[in-house]
């Protein structure tokens, strides 16, 4: 199972979009400082995840969310109450 996930930095409030084959392990890596791109924005909270059976589908969705502002804006609009907690 592959996951596309969105983390929210509790330090600066910004989002990070990622893809992984092991979601729990990857979140621990982000919060432990092992991911260079997020090291200085810790700690993180998982705010959203989607599961995919095929890696290619997950990679495509991650790419879509990262490069298409409209896709990300629509998703954040759907989960705005979850983001407030």
N, C-alpha and C positions, 0 to 999 in steps of 0.2 A: 504494500500500500504506500502511495506517495501523497504528500501533502503540500499544499500551497498555504502559507500562513501570513498573518499580519501581526506584527508586534508593535506595541506602543511604548515608547521610551517614557519612563516615569520621571526622567531628568529634564528632557526638553519638550515632551509632548508630541514629538514627530513619530511618523510611522516607518516601519521597515517591512518590506515584502520579501518573502523567501520561499524556497522550495526544498524539500528534504524527503528522504526515505524513512526517517525516524524522528518524528516530531518532538517527542519528549527529550531525547538526547540533544537535539539541535537547540531547543530552548535553553537547556542547561549550559550549552556551549556559549550561547549569546550572553547569558547572565553571569558566566564565569570569566568573561573577557577573552575567550579563545578565538573570537571572530574579529578580525582586524577592523572591518568596516563598522562595527557597532561597539567596539571596545570602550569608547569614551562616552557612550550614551546610556550606559547601564544605570539602573536595572530596567528590565522589560516586562511587560505584561502581554500575554497572548490575548488578542481581541477577536481573532477570526481565523478559521481554518477550513479548508475544503479538502476532501479525500478523493483520490483517483486511483484506479486499478492499474492504469498504464502511465509510465513515466513521461512519455511524450506529451500526453494530455496535460499533465501537471506543469511541465516546463512551458507549454504553450500558454496556459492560463497565467502563470507567473509573468511571462514576457508581456502578455496583454495588459496586465495590471500595472506593470512598471512603465510601459511606454505609452499607454493610452489614458490620458487624464480623465476622459469621460467615463471609462470603465471603472476606474478607481473611485471617482466621485459618486457614481451610481451605487457602488457597493457600500461606501461609507454612509450614504443616505439611507440605505436599507438597514444598517446596523447602528444608527446614531444613538439609540437608547443604550445599547451595549457599550458604546464608547464612553458614555457618561459615568459609568460605574467604576 
